[in-house]
Amino acid sequence: MLQLDRVMLNYGSFRALDGISLNVRDGELVVMLGANGAGKSSMFLAISGLRKLSGGSIKLAGGEITGASPATIVSRGLVHCPEGRKLFAHMSVAKNLMLGGYVHRGDKAGLKERLEQIYDMFPILREKRDNNAGSLSGGQQQMVAIGRALMGRPKLLLLDEPSLGLAPLVVRQVLDTIKAINASGTTVLLAEQNAYAALQIADRGYVIESGRVVLEGSRQELLNNDTVRRAYIGG
Amino acid sequence: MNIFFQQVLNGLTLGSVYSLVALGLTLVYGILHIPNFAHGAFFMVGAYISFYVAGDLGANFWVAMIVSAAAVAVMAMISERLIFHPLRNSPALHDMIAAIGLLLFLEAVVQAIWGADFHRLPAPYTTILRFADLTAPAQRVLIIGAAIVLMIGLQIFLRRTTTGSTIVATAQNREGAALVGISPLKVSLLTFAISGALAAVAATLFAPINLIYPAMGHLVILKAFVIIILGGMGSIPGAIVGGMVIGFAESFGAFYISNNYKDIIAFVLLVFILSLRPQGLFPSEVR
């Protein structure tokens, strides 16, 4: 589904991504582990076309997307739910969600049906649909962000730190929802600092440090790996 | 009573023109976060194009307005594509200098074509309307009516249509908008087109009760900046309310204080309101 081949990304003289290669197969839920500043968010920004690569290539479903615009990448089925949510804070929840389906704007009936599915997934959003997105709690805003991404009908969903700043109970709900989204057929690439919780729902994972992949393995391999346990799980 | 009504009418007329100009300015600010000084030149070019189409070509006032709005919209889009877009990742100062350069360039072009003399666009409706013992020149009623229709139309476009929502979304979160597949380039072009068209319509409405000359945009753009600072940079309701506040202050100030101080009033009001509300009347992004 997604292949990164020696992807490089520089911010001025700082190298944020230093030759990252990885792949995500159809239907998988893959987790990216790494400390703050390891390059997870930079990698997601590069994949979704918001940052220009300094080298390497990215393929989606076999087709080249290196250098493509974010709009082209979204229309090809890759949707990025970013860290910090990037919602339209002064717009209603319903409008945020509808704009999530912008690339499918010709299919009004399909969008309405999808909106109902999102409301079924997050019933609180149905209640709050007329409220401004910026007025919601952190957990509810995260639901809007995930819902908005799902309105784009992604084949591959990139989720960047969806549990950041949320209460433990809400983190559990969000991760359960991500698992359910994956189970319904959407491939998911998840960046998470909450390594233990993320590995509970993942099929596989990569560990990145200083913009490089330093480790990869199945859920069990990573859970049993001493380095991962010491650095990211704390045990 | 009639004198008071005349001041209300003058305030509404000026406020309508100022609001239309300020709306275009605030929309562009909301998207680019730069003050577009060239907006005053768009206003001036709009007046000249209407003057040419209605005067030299003898077209109907409304046809002249439509041609002018379309021409200035295209001109604004070209300026975005050729001047502002390449500067997108440069410091904001570069955009401001480029905007001032464009303003001076357009003024020089207009002066080369039409000269520095004053011109006047004939008023399409010269009748005086009477309501009981109140009188109102039809042109002023036309300005107010047209501005209200345009403001309502713009609100409906921005709130109720998907294309309009892309402008509001981009102003509120540019990266968020790109992530749902909205093209920032298309949104910028569309915003400049609307902004230019609004300036041209405002100029065409205002030209029959004012003079047309190459520097006519200077004072209007300065006041439009006062309005969007007062209303809150990027705020659409702020631009409308701010425009009306300045329009009424000028109209009543000119009558009850002195006509000589009319243009100072806007700037005194700016200092006064910002000392009470430094964030403006409606602080926010475009919404």
Interface residues (C-beta under 8 A of the other chain):
Chain A: S48 G49 L50 S69 P70 A71 V74 S75 V79 H80 C81 P82 R85 K86 L87 F88 A89 H90 M91 K95 M98 L99 G100 G101 Y102 V103 R105 R148 A149 M151 G152
Chain B: T162 S165 T166 V168 A169 Q172 N173 E175 G176 A177 A178 L179 V180 G181 I182 S183 S284 E285 R287
